[in-house]
Amino acid sequence: MKKYIFILTLILTSSFGFSQTASGNKVSSKEVAPVWPGCEESSQKSNCFNQMLAKHIQQNFKFPKGYSAEDKGTRVIVSFVVDETGKTKILETTGGRELLQKEAERNILAIPKMKPGHLNGKARAIKYKVPFTF
């Protein structure tokens, strides 16, 4: 009798344990991009951000003093974040001469303050890389 109760208990606990396991389910969080001023009402805020960033770079692009024919086609890459307060901060600048790097950084730092990006409802620094071709 004890043997049957033990086996029955083992079977019930095993099936109970299996019924609570959910396989293949994942909990994921979606990172939300910063919101550029003027994009607050847009249904595609991320696309609006990208368009406004491209427009900003184009409108604020300048060739620095000291630019020469040697610099033509030089690629400078700026890595930056839009931090938890909505301000832009440079992380790293690579490629080209220092004067080209400084001009690319100036352009990025001129980005207006915006509503910061977030993850799970908390403000979060969001990283970006932007190439400049002089």
Secondary structure as the mmCIF struct_conf table of DSSP 4:
data_model
#
loop_
_struct_conf.conf_type_id
_struct_conf.id
_struct_conf.beg_label_comp_id
_struct_conf.beg_label_asym_id
_struct_conf.beg_label_seq_id
_struct_conf.end_label_comp_id
_struct_conf.end_label_asym_id
_struct_conf.end_label_seq_id
HELX_RH_AL_P HELX_RH_AL_P1 LYS A 2 SER A 19
TURN_TY1_P TURN_TY1_P1 GLN A 20 GLN A 20
BEND BEND1 GLY A 24 GLY A 24
STRN STRN1 GLU A 31 VAL A 32
STRN STRN2 VAL A 35 VAL A 35
TURN_TY1_P TURN_TY1_P2 PRO A 37 GLY A 38
TURN_TY1_P TURN_TY1_P3 GLU A 40 GLU A 41
BEND BEND2 SER A 43 SER A 43
HELX_RH_AL_P HELX_RH_AL_P2 LYS A 45 ASN A 60
HELX_LH_PP_P HELX_LH_PP_P1 PHE A 63 PRO A 64
TURN_TY1_P TURN_TY1_P4 LYS A 65 GLY A 66
HELX_RH_3T_P HELX_RH_3T_P1 ALA A 69 ASP A 71
TURN_TY1_P TURN_TY1_P5 LYS A 72 GLY A 73
STRN STRN3 ARG A 75 VAL A 82
TURN_TY1_P TURN_TY1_P6 GLU A 84 THR A 85
BEND BEND3 GLY A 86 GLY A 86
STRN STRN4 THR A 88 THR A 94
BEND BEND4 GLY A 95 GLY A 96
HELX_RH_AL_P HELX_RH_AL_P3 GLU A 98 LEU A 109
TURN_TY1_P TURN_TY1_P7 ALA A 110 ALA A 110
BEND BEND5 ILE A 111 ILE A 111
HELX_LH_PP_P HELX_LH_PP_P2 PRO A 112 LYS A 113
STRN STRN5 LYS A 115 LYS A 115
HELX_LH_PP_P HELX_LH_PP_P3 PRO A 116 GLY A 117
STRN STRN6 HIS A 118 LEU A 119
TURN_TY1_P TURN_TY1_P8 ASN A 120 GLY A 121
STRN STRN7 LYS A 122 ALA A 123
STRN STRN8 ILE A 126 THR A 133
#
